[in-house]
Amino acid sequence: MTDTPSPALSDEELRETLDLLSTVLASVSDRVDTQTEVLDRVNKTATEARQAAFSAKTQTDPERYGEMVGRAVAGHIGTTLNRLDATGVELSKAATRAEKTLAKVEEDQSGVYRAMRERERKVDRFKARVPWFGLGAVVLAVAMTVGLPRFMAGDGTTCTAMGAEWTRTTDGRDACVFYGE
């Protein structure tokens, strides 16, 4: 290299050089900012990894993990056992009610059977009397056939109601006479 001084730059060239230097400086600054952000993320990730490792170590501790599982299981089983106990009590009450209802139904059924047997006995007694009713009806019909006309003919009002005439006979008795037309 030679020690000869370089010619001085013009104002225009100086401005361009300064602009170029400021652009390079801005670019370098942006890169440094980006690298700072990357380093912050790397640092944060490392911190999170350390915390995760510590948590994993704590969670894989068999004694602590066993206690935690025991509490969770006891909580769920306790609730379930309480529900099962309450369900058992309700089922027992329902069974008692069902037994009482069944006993009442059996009692009612016995009453219905007794009533049916009593009605059947009444029907049988009535059936035994039916022939006598029939005979009585025949006797009544014969008696009415013979006696009713004589009874009705014995009074002037009923004689007229039957369409006959109430007259006196030659021997002095009253009689109901039907004249044919």
Solvent accessible surface area in square Angstrom, and as a share of the most:
residue,aa,sasa,rsa
1,M,235,1.05
2,T,109,0.63
3,D,147,0.76
4,T,101,0.59
5,P,126,0.79
6,S,96,0.62
7,P,119,0.75
8,A,102,0.79
9,L,95,0.47
10,S,60,0.38
11,D,100,0.52
12,E,99,0.45
13,E,81,0.36
14,L,84,0.42
15,R,141,0.51
16,E,104,0.47
17,T,56,0.33
18,L,113,0.56
19,D,92,0.48
20,L,120,0.60
21,L,106,0.53
22,S,62,0.40
23,T,86,0.50
24,V,78,0.45
25,L,124,0.62
26,A,55,0.43
27,S,44,0.29
28,V,71,0.41
29,S,54,0.35
30,D,91,0.47
31,R,160,0.58
32,V,81,0.47
33,D,80,0.41
34,T,75,0.43
35,Q,114,0.51
36,T,66,0.38
37,E,99,0.44
38,V,64,0.37
39,L,118,0.59
40,D,87,0.45
41,R,145,0.53
42,V,88,0.51
43,N,93,0.48
44,K,130,0.55
45,T,84,0.49
46,A,40,0.31
47,T,52,0.30
48,E,89,0.40
49,A,58,0.45
50,R,152,0.55
51,Q,111,0.49
52,A,62,0.48
53,A,63,0.49
54,F,144,0.60
55,S,54,0.35
56,A,52,0.40
57,K,148,0.63
58,T,44,0.26
59,Q,107,0.48
60,T,100,0.58
61,D,62,0.32
62,P,110,0.69
63,E,129,0.58
64,R,106,0.39
65,Y,114,0.43
66,G,41,0.40
67,E,93,0.42
68,M,74,0.33
69,V,63,0.36
70,G,37,0.36
71,R,156,0.57
72,A,53,0.41
73,V,70,0.40
74,A,64,0.50
75,G,44,0.42
76,H,135,0.60
77,I,86,0.43
78,G,28,0.27
79,T,64,0.37
80,T,64,0.37
81,L,104,0.52
82,N,108,0.55
83,R,161,0.59
84,L,108,0.54
85,D,99,0.51
86,A,57,0.44
87,T,69,0.40
88,G,37,0.35
89,V,73,0.42
90,E,95,0.43
91,L,117,0.58
92,S,68,0.44
93,K,105,0.44
94,A,40,0.31
95,A,51,0.40
96,T,62,0.36
97,R,142,0.52
98,A,59,0.46
99,E,119,0.53
100,K,140,0.59
101,T,82,0.48
102,L,107,0.53
103,A,57,0.44
104,K,124,0.52
105,V,79,0.45
106,E,96,0.43
107,E,119,0.53
108,D,70,0.36
109,Q,85,0.38
110,S,49,0.32
111,G,24,0.23
112,V,82,0.47
113,Y,101,0.38
114,R,138,0.50
115,A,41,0.32
116,M,89,0.40
117,R,117,0.43
118,E,68,0.30
119,R,157,0.57
120,E,101,0.45
121,R,121,0.44
122,K,112,0.47
123,V,75,0.43
124,D,86,0.44
125,R,109,0.40
126,F,117,0.49
127,K,128,0.54
128,A,69,0.54
129,R,132,0.48
130,V,67,0.39
131,P,90,0.56
132,W,179,0.63
133,F,118,0.49
134,G,35,0.34
135,L,97,0.48
136,G,38,0.37
137,A,59,0.46
138,V,92,0.53
139,V,90,0.52
140,L,111,0.55
141,A,58,0.45
142,V,89,0.51
143,A,56,0.44
144,M,91,0.40
145,T,100,0.58
146,V,99,0.57
147,G,32,0.31
148,L,71,0.35
149,P,69,0.43
150,R,188,0.69
151,F,154,0.64
152,M,51,0.23
153,A,31,0.24
154,G,58,0.55
155,D,71,0.37
156,G,21,0.20
157,T,104,0.60
158,T,41,0.24
159,C,0,0.00
160,T,89,0.52
161,A,85,0.66
162,M,62,0.28
163,G,64,0.61
164,A,12,0.09
165,E,92,0.41
166,W,86,0.30
167,T,41,0.24
168,R,167,0.61
169,T,54,0.31
170,T,151,0.88
171,D,96,0.50
172,G,40,0.38
173,R,170,0.62
174,D,67,0.35
175,A,29,0.22
176,C,25,0.15
177,V,43,0.25
178,F,122,0.51
179,Y,139,0.53
180,G,79,0.76
181,E,218,0.98
